[in-house]
């Protein structure tokens, strides 16, 4: 049983003749966490204190990380989670909520067995409904009690070629011509983190989520992200005259620019507003010396979105989330791809509900989604 920051957990052998102990730490309070992430090539924005703090402020999730490093040592490894305490969806450990991926930060593959054994024990003694991990790559040495939960595609664009080579690698008719069309149409581009830009972005997000027949995330989530990430977060808006037609939220972390949220007004899609935002984000990332543009995950079945990302020359890979514990359906409270008659009714209600109601509903539901 894991009790406090400094209490040693039950000893579990990692290899013959050696014994390691597991410790539980609080990433938001442990001064070692951020410096540890700096030295981890696979650490992403979703491991960061800023992401964890925004989750805490918005949804009340408390974060925890497990490590074999004692309180007196520098951190050598770590697996981070948030506790999701929900009367609707159950008590869960999730690594981490609303992330696209969250790599297991261990140095040696042989440590994986130890961590998974310890997490299984935590799952049993903590009476969690399940423990969910969202690894960036396939995790080896997973025990028989772990199972695949959900699968997505991930697109990442290599930014190391020069800007002209990158542009020429884009799909000629679907990307290059759209960018030039946006420029010919005189679309205005704005970026920053002001309240006015946030308001414009959220308007577009609500329009998009309504189109997909699901509620939007609460506006407080985006404000908290902006407050926690500071200048690393940018809201990018394309305008036709004084009307916002497309919006995007990106976060810079280490050598990566992460696209996380976007929305558009489909009445103006022919103007190429979203294409302009992607191109401006890529130029911005190149000017800042970044190496990767993470276009985020896509659900299987979102063929149009997957094709769109692929036409920017982004490399496609597979994300497989894994769980210890509850099996069966892994659908959320609401599932955009749901086809049951109940889900069709709910989706129709979302599509026609007043904006204020939708935003309030999102504020209630997303806390339970995690």
VEXGUTI-784217 format. One record per residue (C-alpha): residue number from 1; residue in three letters; chain; z, x negated, y negated. Coordinates in steps of 0.25 Angstrom, whole numbers. Layout:
BEGIN
k | r | c | Z | X | Y
NUM | ALA | A | Z | X | Y
...
// end
This chain:
BEGIN
k | r | c | Z | X | Y
1 | UNK | A | 0 | 0 | 0
2 | UNK | A | -4 | -5 | -14
3 | UNK | A | 7 | -3 | -23
4 | UNK | A | 7 | -11 | -36
5 | UNK | A | -1 | -22 | -43
6 | UNK | A | 7 | -33 | -37
7 | UNK | A | 11 | -28 | -24
8 | UNK | A | 5 | -34 | -12
9 | UNK | A | -3 | -25 | -2
10 | UNK | A | -2 | -26 | 13
11 | UNK | A | -8 | -39 | 17
12 | UNK | A | -21 | -38 | 25
13 | UNK | A | -27 | -51 | 31
14 | UNK | A | -41 | -54 | 25
15 | UNK | A | -44 | -65 | 35
16 | UNK | A | -36 | -72 | 46
17 | UNK | A | -24 | -80 | 42
18 | UNK | A | -25 | -74 | 27
19 | UNK | A | -18 | -62 | 21
20 | UNK | A | -22 | -56 | 8
21 | UNK | A | -14 | -45 | 0
22 | UNK | A | -20 | -35 | -9
23 | UNK | A | -16 | -32 | -23
24 | UNK | A | -18 | -20 | -32
25 | UNK | A | -20 | -22 | -47
26 | UNK | A | -24 | -13 | -59
27 | UNK | A | -36 | -19 | -65
28 | UNK | A | -33 | -13 | -79
29 | UNK | A | -20 | -20 | -79
30 | UNK | A | -23 | -33 | -72
31 | UNK | A | -28 | -44 | -81
32 | UNK | A | -35 | -51 | -70
33 | UNK | A | -45 | -40 | -67
34 | UNK | A | -55 | -42 | -78
35 | UNK | A | -56 | -57 | -76
36 | UNK | A | -58 | -55 | -61
37 | UNK | A | -70 | -46 | -64
38 | UNK | A | -76 | -56 | -73
39 | UNK | A | -77 | -65 | -61
40 | UNK | A | -83 | -55 | -52
41 | UNK | A | -98 | -54 | -52
42 | UNK | A | -98 | -40 | -45
43 | UNK | A | -87 | -34 | -55
44 | UNK | A | -93 | -23 | -63
45 | UNK | A | -90 | -14 | -75
46 | UNK | A | -83 | -5 | -65
47 | UNK | A | -73 | -15 | -61
48 | UNK | A | -69 | -17 | -76
49 | UNK | A | -57 | -14 | -83
50 | UNK | A | -65 | -6 | -93
51 | UNK | A | -71 | 3 | -82
52 | UNK | A | -57 | 5 | -76
53 | UNK | A | -50 | 8 | -89
54 | UNK | A | -61 | 18 | -93
55 | UNK | A | -58 | 25 | -79
56 | UNK | A | -43 | 25 | -82
57 | UNK | A | -45 | 31 | -96
58 | UNK | A | -55 | 42 | -92
59 | UNK | A | -50 | 46 | -78
60 | UNK | A | -37 | 40 | -76
61 | UNK | A | -41 | 31 | -64
62 | UNK | A | -32 | 19 | -62
63 | UNK | A | -38 | 7 | -57
64 | UNK | A | -34 | -3 | -46
65 | UNK | A | -39 | -15 | -40
66 | UNK | A | -36 | -22 | -26
67 | UNK | A | -36 | -37 | -25
68 | UNK | A | -31 | -48 | -16
69 | UNK | A | -27 | -56 | -28
70 | UNK | A | -12 | -56 | -31
71 | UNK | A | -7 | -53 | -45
72 | UNK | A | -5 | -68 | -48
73 | UNK | A | -19 | -72 | -44
74 | UNK | A | -33 | -70 | -51
75 | UNK | A | -40 | -58 | -45
76 | UNK | A | -50 | -63 | -34
77 | UNK | A | -55 | -49 | -30
78 | UNK | A | -53 | -34 | -33
79 | UNK | A | -57 | -20 | -29
80 | UNK | A | -55 | -10 | -40
81 | UNK | A | -52 | 5 | -39
82 | UNK | A | -48 | 17 | -47
83 | UNK | A | -38 | 27 | -42
84 | UNK | A | -45 | 41 | -43
85 | UNK | A | -33 | 51 | -42
86 | UNK | A | -40 | 65 | -41
87 | UNK | A | -35 | 78 | -36
88 | UNK | A | -49 | 83 | -34
89 | UNK | A | -56 | 71 | -27
90 | UNK | A | -44 | 64 | -22
91 | UNK | A | -37 | 50 | -24
92 | UNK | A | -47 | 39 | -23
93 | UNK | A | -48 | 24 | -25
94 | UNK | A | -62 | 22 | -32
95 | UNK | A | -69 | 8 | -35
96 | UNK | A | -71 | 13 | -46
97 | UNK | A | -74 | 27 | -52
98 | UNK | A | -87 | 29 | -59
99 | UNK | A | -92 | 15 | -56
100 | UNK | A | -106 | 12 | -50
101 | UNK | A | -100 | 1 | -42
102 | UNK | A | -87 | -7 | -41
103 | UNK | A | -89 | -20 | -32
104 | UNK | A | -78 | -25 | -23
105 | UNK | A | -73 | -38 | -30
106 | UNK | A | -70 | -47 | -19
107 | UNK | A | -74 | -62 | -17
108 | UNK | A | -75 | -63 | -2
109 | UNK | A | -81 | -53 | 8
110 | UNK | A | -70 | -55 | 17
111 | UNK | A | -60 | -49 | 7
112 | UNK | A | -67 | -35 | 9
113 | UNK | A | -60 | -32 | 22
114 | UNK | A | -47 | -34 | 16
115 | UNK | A | -50 | -26 | 4
116 | UNK | A | -55 | -14 | 12
117 | UNK | A | -43 | -14 | 21
118 | UNK | A | -34 | -14 | 10
119 | UNK | A | -41 | -3 | 3
120 | UNK | A | -41 | 5 | 16
121 | UNK | A | -26 | 4 | 16
122 | UNK | A | -25 | 8 | 1
123 | UNK | A | -34 | 20 | 5
124 | UNK | A | -24 | 25 | 16
125 | UNK | A | -11 | 22 | 9
126 | UNK | A | -15 | 27 | -5
127 | UNK | A | -21 | 39 | 2
128 | UNK | A | -34 | 38 | -6
129 | UNK | A | -44 | 49 | -3
130 | UNK | A | -54 | 37 | -3
131 | UNK | A | -57 | 23 | -8
132 | UNK | A | -70 | 21 | -14
133 | UNK | A | -77 | 8 | -18
134 | UNK | A | -90 | 6 | -25
135 | UNK | A | -95 | -8 | -21
136 | UNK | A | -107 | -14 | -28
137 | UNK | A | -112 | -19 | -14
138 | UNK | A | -110 | -15 | 0
139 | UNK | A | -96 | -19 | 4
140 | UNK | A | -94 | -26 | 17
141 | UNK | A | -83 | -25 | 27
142 | UNK | A | -80 | -11 | 24
143 | UNK | A | -71 | -4 | 35
144 | UNK | A | -74 | 8 | 43
145 | UNK | A | -66 | 17 | 34
146 | UNK | A | -75 | 15 | 22
147 | UNK | A | -88 | 23 | 20
148 | UNK | A | -99 | 24 | 11
149 | UNK | A | -97 | 35 | 0
150 | UNK | A | -108 | 35 | -10
151 | UNK | A | -121 | 27 | -12
152 | UNK | A | -128 | 24 | -25
153 | UNK | A | -139 | 15 | -30
154 | UNK | A | -136 | 5 | -41
155 | UNK | A | -146 | -1 | -50
156 | UNK | A | -144 | -15 | -57
157 | UNK | A | -154 | -22 | -66
158 | UNK | A | -155 | -37 | -67
159 | UNK | A | -155 | -41 | -81
160 | UNK | A | -158 | -56 | -79
161 | UNK | A | -173 | -55 | -82
162 | UNK | A | -178 | -56 | -96
163 | UNK | A | -179 | -43 | -104
164 | UNK | A | -194 | -42 | -103
165 | UNK | A | -194 | -45 | -88
166 | UNK | A | -184 | -33 | -87
167 | UNK | A | -192 | -24 | -95
168 | UNK | A | -205 | -27 | -87
169 | UNK | A | -198 | -24 | -74
170 | UNK | A | -195 | -10 | -78
171 | UNK | A | -203 | 1 | -73
172 | UNK | A | -215 | 2 | -82
173 | UNK | A | -217 | 17 | -84
174 | UNK | A | -203 | 22 | -81
175 | UNK | A | -195 | 12 | -89
176 | UNK | A | -204 | 3 | -98
177 | UNK | A | -212 | 14 | -104
178 | UNK | A | -199 | 23 | -106
179 | UNK | A | -192 | 11 | -114
180 | UNK | A | -205 | 10 | -123
181 | UNK | A | -205 | 25 | -124
182 | UNK | A | -191 | 25 | -129
183 | UNK | A | -194 | 14 | -139
184 | UNK | A | -207 | 22 | -144
185 | UNK | A | -199 | 35 | -145
186 | UNK | A | -189 | 27 | -155
187 | UNK | A | -177 | 30 | -147
188 | UNK | A | -165 | 25 | -154
189 | UNK | A | -155 | 16 | -145
190 | UNK | A | -140 | 15 | -148
191 | UNK | A | -129 | 8 | -141
192 | UNK | A | -114 | 6 | -143
193 | UNK | A | -101 | 14 | -139
194 | UNK | A | -99 | 23 | -151
195 | UNK | A | -94 | 37 | -150
196 | UNK | A | -107 | 42 | -155
197 | UNK | A | -115 | 35 | -144
198 | UNK | A | -104 | 39 | -134
199 | UNK | A | -106 | 54 | -138
200 | UNK | A | -122 | 53 | -137
201 | UNK | A | -120 | 46 | -123
202 | UNK | A | -111 | 57 | -118
203 | UNK | A | -120 | 68 | -123
204 | UNK | A | -131 | 62 | -115
205 | UNK | A | -122 | 60 | -103
206 | UNK | A | -118 | 74 | -103
207 | UNK | A | -133 | 79 | -104
208 | UNK | A | -136 | 70 | -92
209 | UNK | A | -124 | 74 | -83
210 | UNK | A | -127 | 89 | -86
211 | UNK | A | -141 | 86 | -81
212 | UNK | A | -136 | 80 | -68
213 | UNK | A | -126 | 92 | -68
214 | UNK | A | -113 | 84 | -67
215 | UNK | A | -103 | 83 | -78
216 | UNK | A | -102 | 71 | -87
217 | UNK | A | -91 | 60 | -87
218 | UNK | A | -81 | 63 | -98
219 | UNK | A | -84 | 57 | -111
220 | UNK | A | -71 | 50 | -111
221 | UNK | A | -76 | 41 | -99
222 | UNK | A | -87 | 35 | -108
223 | UNK | A | -78 | 33 | -120
224 | UNK | A | -68 | 26 | -111
225 | UNK | A | -79 | 17 | -105
226 | UNK | A | -83 | 14 | -119
227 | UNK | A | -69 | 11 | -124
228 | UNK | A | -66 | 2 | -112
229 | UNK | A | -79 | -6 | -111
230 | UNK | A | -80 | -7 | -126
231 | UNK | A | -93 | -15 | -130
232 | UNK | A | -97 | -17 | -116
233 | UNK | A | -101 | -2 | -115
234 | UNK | A | -113 | 4 | -123
235 | UNK | A | -118 | 18 | -125
236 | UNK | A | -133 | 17 | -126
237 | UNK | A | -141 | 29 | -133
238 | UNK | A | -155 | 32 | -135
239 | UNK | A | -158 | 42 | -146
240 | UNK | A | -171 | 50 | -150
241 | UNK | A | -168 | 52 | -165
242 | UNK | A | -153 | 56 | -165
243 | UNK | A | -153 | 62 | -151
244 | UNK | A | -147 | 53 | -140
245 | UNK | A | -157 | 54 | -128
246 | UNK | A | -151 | 44 | -118
247 | UNK | A | -138 | 37 | -117
248 | UNK | A | -132 | 26 | -108
249 | UNK | A | -119 | 19 | -106
250 | UNK | A | -118 | 4 | -102
251 | UNK | A | -107 | -5 | -99
252 | UNK | A | -108 | -20 | -100
253 | UNK | A | -100 | -28 | -90
254 | UNK | A | -101 | -43 | -87
255 | UNK | A | -116 | -46 | -85
256 | UNK | A | -120 | -31 | -82
257 | UNK | A | -124 | -19 | -90
258 | UNK | A | -120 | -6 | -83
259 | UNK | A | -127 | 7 | -85
260 | UNK | A | -116 | 18 | -82
261 | UNK | A | -120 | 31 | -89
262 | UNK | A | -132 | 37 | -95
263 | UNK | A | -138 | 50 | -100
264 | UNK | A | -150 | 56 | -107
265 | UNK | A | -156 | 68 | -113
266 | UNK | A | -168 | 71 | -104
267 | UNK | A | -176 | 78 | -115
268 | UNK | A | -178 | 64 | -120
269 | UNK | A | -180 | 56 | -107
270 | UNK | A | -195 | 54 | -110
271 | UNK | A | -191 | 46 | -122
272 | UNK | A | -185 | 35 | -113
273 | UNK | A | -171 | 35 | -119
274 | UNK | A | -164 | 30 | -106
275 | UNK | A | -174 | 20 | -104
276 | UNK | A | -172 | 14 | -118
277 | UNK | A | -157 | 14 | -115
278 | UNK | A | -159 | 6 | -102
279 | UNK | A | -168 | -4 | -109
280 | UNK | A | -158 | -6 | -120
281 | UNK | A | -147 | -8 | -111
282 | UNK | A | -155 | -18 | -103
283 | UNK | A | -159 | -26 | -116
284 | UNK | A | -144 | -25 | -120
285 | UNK | A | -140 | -31 | -107
286 | UNK | A | -150 | -42 | -108
287 | UNK | A | -146 | -46 | -122
288 | UNK | A | -131 | -47 | -117
289 | UNK | A | -135 | -56 | -105
290 | UNK | A | -131 | -46 | -94
291 | UNK | A | -137 | -48 | -80
292 | UNK | A | -137 | -34 | -74
293 | UNK | A | -139 | -19 | -79
294 | UNK | A | -132 | -10 | -69
295 | UNK | A | -139 | 3 | -70
296 | UNK | A | -128 | 10 | -61
297 | UNK | A | -128 | 18 | -49
298 | UNK | A | -137 | 30 | -45
299 | UNK | A | -134 | 41 | -34
300 | UNK | A | -143 | 42 | -23
301 | UNK | A | -153 | 53 | -26
302 | UNK | A | -154 | 49 | -40
303 | UNK | A | -168 | 44 | -38
304 | UNK | A | -173 | 46 | -52
305 | UNK | A | -161 | 37 | -57
306 | UNK | A | -163 | 27 | -46
307 | UNK | A | -178 | 26 | -50
308 | UNK | A | -175 | 25 | -65
309 | UNK | A | -165 | 13 | -63
310 | UNK | A | -175 | 6 | -53
311 | UNK | A | -186 | 6 | -63
312 | UNK | A | -178 | -3 | -72
313 | UNK | A | -179 | -14 | -62
314 | UNK | A | -164 | -12 | -57
315 | UNK | A | -160 | -16 | -43
316 | UNK | A | -155 | -5 | -34
317 | UNK | A | -144 | -6 | -25
318 | UNK | A | -135 | 3 | -17
319 | UNK | A | -120 | 6 | -20
320 | UNK | A | -112 | 12 | -9
321 | UNK | A | -98 | 17 | -12
322 | UNK | A | -88 | 16 | 0
323 | UNK | A | -75 | 24 | 3
324 | UNK | A | -63 | 22 | 11
325 | UNK | A | -57 | 36 | 14
326 | UNK | A | -63 | 50 | 12
327 | UNK | A | -77 | 52 | 18
328 | UNK | A | -86 | 63 | 17
329 | UNK | A | -93 | 68 | 4
330 | UNK | A | -92 | 58 | -7
331 | UNK | A | -98 | 67 | -18
332 | UNK | A | -90 | 68 | -31
333 | UNK | A | -85 | 81 | -37
334 | UNK | A | -99 | 83 | -42
335 | UNK | A | -111 | 77 | -36
336 | UNK | A | -124 | 77 | -44
337 | UNK | A | -132 | 77 | -32
338 | UNK | A | -124 | 88 | -25
339 | UNK | A | -133 | 99 | -19
340 | UNK | A | -122 | 109 | -14
341 | UNK | A | -122 | 123 | -20
342 | UNK | A | -109 | 120 | -26
343 | UNK | A | -114 | 107 | -32
344 | UNK | A | -126 | 114 | -37
345 | UNK | A | -117 | 125 | -44
346 | UNK | A | -108 | 114 | -50
347 | UNK | A | -120 | 106 | -55
348 | UNK | A | -126 | 118 | -62
349 | UNK | A | -113 | 121 | -69
350 | UNK | A | -113 | 106 | -74
351 | UNK | A | -127 | 108 | -79
352 | UNK | A | -124 | 120 | -88
353 | UNK | A | -109 | 117 | -92
354 | UNK | A | -106 | 115 | -106
355 | UNK | A | -105 | 100 | -110
356 | UNK | A | -91 | 101 | -114
357 | UNK | A | -87 | 107 | -101
358 | UNK | A | -95 | 96 | -93
359 | UNK | A | -88 | 85 | -100
360 | UNK | A | -75 | 91 | -98
361 | UNK | A | -78 | 93 | -83
362 | UNK | A | -83 | 78 | -82
363 | UNK | A | -70 | 74 | -88
364 | UNK | A | -62 | 81 | -76
365 | UNK | A | -71 | 78 | -65
366 | UNK | A | -74 | 64 | -66
367 | UNK | A | -60 | 60 | -65
368 | UNK | A | -60 | 65 | -51
369 | UNK | A | -74 | 59 | -47
370 | UNK | A | -70 | 44 | -49
// end
